[in-house]
């Protein structure tokens, strides 16, 4: 990831988290067509807070480790939401939508981590980015 990409990724995650935190009822009703219970709105707020925290950590230190760990958290979240949605619970559409968003965040985070690892290798091995051989000289 170039320097602008982790920033855009963090801002996108922060915006999503802010919407979940500030308007959980609207999010639930848009996805399900019915108002969310007090419990469901509280869970959505917690998820929004998690996204805001993860966005802040990623923006502060977008290293391969931070992005990779975030991708693993997102993948676990995606799996849990997709499993809940598949179980046919009353909030199925909201759970599946959130699972899809988490899966996209996981994929972007994993790609960012891989790019950061590649950048680190290119710094350690000058010329690696241009495909030069270390035995050519």
The 8 nearest C-alpha neighbors of each residue, nearest first, counted from 0:
[[1, 111, 114, 4, 115, 2, 5, 110],
 [0, 2, 4, 3, 5, 114, 115, 111],
 [1, 3, 4, 5, 0, 6, 61, 7],
 [4, 2, 6, 1, 5, 7, 0, 8],
 [3, 5, 7, 6, 1, 2, 0, 8],
 [6, 4, 8, 7, 3, 9, 2, 61],
 [5, 7, 9, 3, 4, 8, 58, 10],
 [8, 6, 10, 4, 9, 5, 11, 3],
 [7, 9, 5, 11, 6, 10, 4, 12],
 [10, 8, 54, 6, 12, 7, 11, 58],
 [11, 9, 13, 7, 12, 8, 14, 6],
 [12, 10, 14, 8, 13, 9, 7, 15],
 [11, 13, 9, 15, 10, 14, 54, 16],
 [14, 12, 51, 10, 16, 11, 54, 15],
 [15, 13, 17, 11, 16, 12, 10, 18],
 [16, 14, 12, 18, 13, 17, 11, 19],
 [15, 17, 47, 50, 13, 19, 51, 14],
 [16, 18, 20, 14, 19, 15, 21, 13],
 [17, 19, 15, 21, 16, 20, 22, 14],
 [20, 18, 47, 23, 16, 17, 22, 44],
 [19, 21, 44, 47, 17, 18, 22, 16],
 [20, 22, 18, 19, 17, 23, 44, 47],
 [21, 23, 25, 18, 24, 19, 20, 26],
 [24, 22, 19, 26, 40, 25, 43, 20],
 [25, 23, 27, 26, 22, 35, 40, 28],
 [24, 26, 28, 22, 23, 27, 29, 34],
 [27, 25, 23, 29, 24, 28, 30, 22],
 [28, 26, 24, 30, 25, 29, 35, 31],
 [27, 29, 32, 33, 34, 31, 25, 30],
 [30, 28, 26, 27, 32, 31, 25, 33],
 [31, 29, 93, 27, 28, 92, 32, 26],
 [32, 30, 28, 33, 29, 92, 27, 93],
 [31, 33, 28, 29, 30, 34, 27, 35],
 [34, 32, 28, 31, 35, 27, 29, 30],
 [35, 33, 28, 24, 27, 36, 32, 25],
 [34, 36, 27, 24, 39, 40, 33, 28],
 [35, 37, 39, 38, 40, 34, 24, 41],
 [36, 38, 40, 39, 41, 35, 42, 24],
 [37, 39, 41, 36, 40, 42, 35, 43],
 [40, 38, 36, 42, 41, 37, 35, 43],
 [39, 41, 43, 37, 23, 42, 38, 24],
 [40, 42, 44, 38, 39, 43, 37, 45],
 [43, 41, 45, 39, 44, 40, 38, 46],
 [42, 44, 46, 40, 45, 41, 23, 19],
 [45, 43, 20, 47, 41, 42, 46, 19],
 [44, 46, 48, 42, 47, 43, 49, 41],
 [47, 45, 49, 43, 48, 44, 42, 50],
 [48, 46, 16, 20, 19, 44, 50, 49],
 [49, 47, 45, 51, 46, 50, 52, 44],
 [48, 50, 46, 52, 47, 51, 53, 45],
 [49, 51, 16, 53, 47, 48, 52, 54],
 [52, 50, 13, 48, 54, 16, 49, 53],
 [51, 53, 55, 49, 54, 50, 48, 56],
 [52, 54, 50, 56, 55, 51, 57, 49],
 [55, 53, 9, 51, 57, 52, 13, 56],
 [54, 56, 58, 52, 53, 57, 59, 51],
 [57, 55, 53, 59, 58, 54, 60, 52],
 [56, 58, 61, 54, 60, 59, 55, 53],
 [59, 57, 55, 56, 9, 60, 61, 6],
 [58, 60, 56, 57, 55, 61, 54, 62],
 [59, 61, 57, 62, 58, 56, 65, 55],
 [62, 60, 57, 58, 65, 66, 5, 59],
 [63, 61, 65, 64, 60, 66, 115, 112],
 [62, 64, 112, 115, 66, 65, 67, 116],
 [65, 63, 67, 62, 66, 68, 112, 61],
 [66, 64, 62, 68, 67, 63, 61, 69],
 [65, 67, 69, 112, 108, 63, 68, 64],
 [68, 66, 70, 64, 112, 69, 109, 65],
 [69, 67, 71, 65, 70, 66, 64, 72],
 [68, 70, 66, 72, 67, 71, 65, 73],
 [69, 71, 105, 108, 73, 67, 68, 72],
 [72, 70, 74, 68, 73, 69, 75, 67],
 [73, 71, 69, 75, 70, 74, 76, 68],
 [74, 72, 105, 76, 70, 101, 71, 75],
 [73, 75, 71, 77, 76, 105, 72, 102],
 [76, 74, 78, 72, 73, 77, 71, 79],
 [75, 77, 73, 79, 74, 78, 72, 80],
 [78, 76, 98, 101, 74, 80, 102, 75],
 [77, 79, 75, 81, 76, 80, 82, 74],
 [78, 80, 82, 76, 77, 81, 83, 75],
 [81, 79, 98, 83, 94, 77, 82, 78],
 [80, 82, 84, 78, 98, 95, 83, 79],
 [83, 81, 85, 79, 80, 84, 78, 86],
 [84, 82, 80, 86, 85, 81, 79, 88],
 [83, 85, 91, 81, 94, 95, 86, 82],
 [84, 86, 82, 87, 83, 81, 91, 88],
 [85, 87, 83, 84, 88, 82, 91, 81],
 [88, 86, 85, 84, 91, 89, 83, 90],
 [87, 89, 91, 90, 86, 84, 83, 85],
 [90, 88, 91, 87, 92, 31, 84, 93],
 [91, 89, 93, 88, 92, 94, 31, 84],
 [90, 92, 84, 94, 88, 93, 89, 87],
 [93, 91, 95, 94, 90, 30, 31, 96],
 [92, 94, 30, 96, 90, 91, 95, 97],
 [95, 93, 91, 80, 97, 84, 92, 96],
 [94, 96, 98, 92, 84, 81, 97, 93],
 [97, 95, 93, 99, 98, 94, 92, 100],
 [98, 96, 100, 94, 99, 95, 93, 101],
 [99, 97, 77, 80, 95, 101, 96, 81],
 [98, 100, 102, 96, 97, 101, 95, 103],
 [101, 99, 97, 103, 102, 98, 104, 96],
 [102, 100, 77, 104, 98, 73, 99, 103],
 [101, 103, 105, 99, 77, 104, 100, 74],
 [102, 104, 106, 100, 105, 101, 107, 99],
 [103, 105, 101, 107, 102, 106, 108, 100],
 [106, 104, 70, 102, 73, 108, 103, 74],
 [105, 107, 103, 109, 108, 104, 110, 102],
 [108, 106, 110, 104, 109, 105, 111, 103],
 [107, 109, 70, 111, 105, 66, 110, 106],
 [108, 110, 112, 106, 111, 67, 70, 107],
 [111, 109, 107, 113, 108, 112, 106, 114],
 [110, 112, 108, 114, 0, 109, 113, 107],
 [111, 113, 63, 109, 66, 115, 67, 114],
 [114, 112, 116, 110, 111, 115, 117, 109],
 [113, 115, 117, 111, 0, 112, 116, 118],
 [116, 114, 118, 112, 63, 117, 113, 111],
 [117, 115, 119, 113, 114, 118, 63, 112],
 [116, 118, 114, 120, 115, 119, 113, 121],
 [119, 117, 115, 121, 116, 120, 114, 122],
 [118, 120, 116, 122, 117, 121, 115, 123],
 [121, 119, 123, 117, 122, 118, 124, 116],
 [122, 120, 124, 118, 127, 119, 123, 128],
 [123, 121, 119, 120, 124, 125, 118, 127],
 [124, 122, 120, 121, 125, 119, 127, 118],
 [123, 125, 121, 122, 127, 120, 126, 133],
 [126, 124, 127, 122, 121, 123, 128, 120],
 [125, 127, 131, 129, 128, 124, 130, 121],
 [128, 126, 130, 121, 129, 125, 124, 131],
 [127, 129, 126, 130, 121, 125, 131, 118],
 [130, 128, 126, 127, 131, 125, 121, 132],
 [131, 129, 127, 128, 126, 132, 133, 125],
 [132, 130, 126, 129, 127, 133, 135, 128],
 [131, 133, 134, 135, 130, 127, 126, 136],
 [132, 134, 135, 131, 136, 126, 124, 127],
 [135, 133, 132, 136, 131, 126, 130, 127],
 [134, 136, 132, 133, 131, 126, 130, 127],
 [135, 134, 133, 132, 131, 126, 125, 130]]
